[in-house]
Amino acid sequence: MIPVLKNRLEEIINKFSEIEAQLSDNEIDINIRMNLSKEHAELSPIVSAINDLKNCQKEIDGAQEILDDKETDQLLRDEALTEINHLKKDLEHLSEKTQKLLIPKDPDDNRNAILEIRAGTGGDEAALFGSNLLKMYTRYSEIQKWNIEILSLSENDIGGCKEASIKISGNNVFGRLKFESGVHRVQRIPLTETQGRIHTSAATVAILPVAEEVDIDINTSDLRIDTYRAQGAGGQHVNKTESAVRITHIPTGTVTQCQDGKSQHKNKAKALEMLRAKLYTNEKEIRDSERSEKRKLLVGSGDRSERIRTYNYPQDRITDHRIQLSLNRIDEVLSGTRLNEIIDVLLAQEESDRLSQLSDSN
């Protein structure tokens, strides 16, 4: 275990004891209790791992005392040596587990997320690929047992997704999807291609952590709110009611819109939620860049202009360029069933990067 993390062990144990003492006070304010309970739940697995680590070390020390005792008979000495070898393997495993738990997490990891998809270069083919990505993330969310809410969807005449915004709610949504932000490129023969030529198209994905009102203070005088008739499916309602809402944040020029529901009030609330997420993300990127260039992890900076992945249909291969990972069977990845195979490697790389940064700063 690297020293900078080893030094935190006693700090965490002491902090955990303080929280438990505060929670035992029946007269504590309900809001303070809720915050303390949340912190207690976050620290509990770390404290459990630390205690397991300490207990393992005590057992090793006890067995070592038997070995160091010159009066110990050979049979007991052999048993102690076997136990020490076994315990040292356990200690190594527990040390790695504890170290992983001690690595500072992104505080936004457990937030819900807003996922945006925009067709890029490639016209109708790019929009069709955008639709493929939308289905992939929708199916993946269902597998993860997350809730999905469509905020805005714009399709072309052949069912391609020109633009889409969806809110995904559940456990650790942003933490698992954050590295999906960037340019996704596809190489395949379009259905409309008569000469069998391979075309290259692209779509941009953005993953934004959902921000609460307390995270971002928006001055209503800085907003321009426009209403218009929703486009696409909706029957007579679409033609009669200006339920769709577009919000422009004048100081930054940031624009969000929602036309999913029939209620203008609900669409306005959703558009505001999207606006908060975008403004929060912009502030987060500024903070991170000011802290250090090292904050930009090897798995990517989250820049939406960064090409992160290529879906090569003729070779039935998906390549993530940040981690040089290639997988076959594109259809299984785009169905959401194998997307975790990419995400897990990205998260492991992030963990490795954070460890390297801690070692360098020590």
Secondary structure, DSSP 8 states (H G I E B T S, - for coil): --HHHHTHHHHHHHHHHHHHHHHT-TTS-HHHHHHHHHHHHHHHHHHHHHHHHHHHHHHHHHHHHHHH-TT--HHHHHHHHHHHHHHHHHHHHHHHHHHHHHS---TTTTS-EEEEEEE-TTHHHHHHHHHHHHHHHHHHHHHTT-EEEEEEEEE-TTS-EEEEEEEEESTTHHHHHGGG-EEEEEEE--TT-SS---EEEEEEEEEEE---TTT----GGGEEEEEE---SS-THHHHH---EEEEEETTTTEEEEE-SSS-HHHHHHHHHHHHHHHHHHHHHHHHHHHH-GGGS-TT----TTSEEEEEETTTTEEEETTTTEEEE-HHHHHTTSSHHHHHHHHHHHHHHHHHHHHHHH-
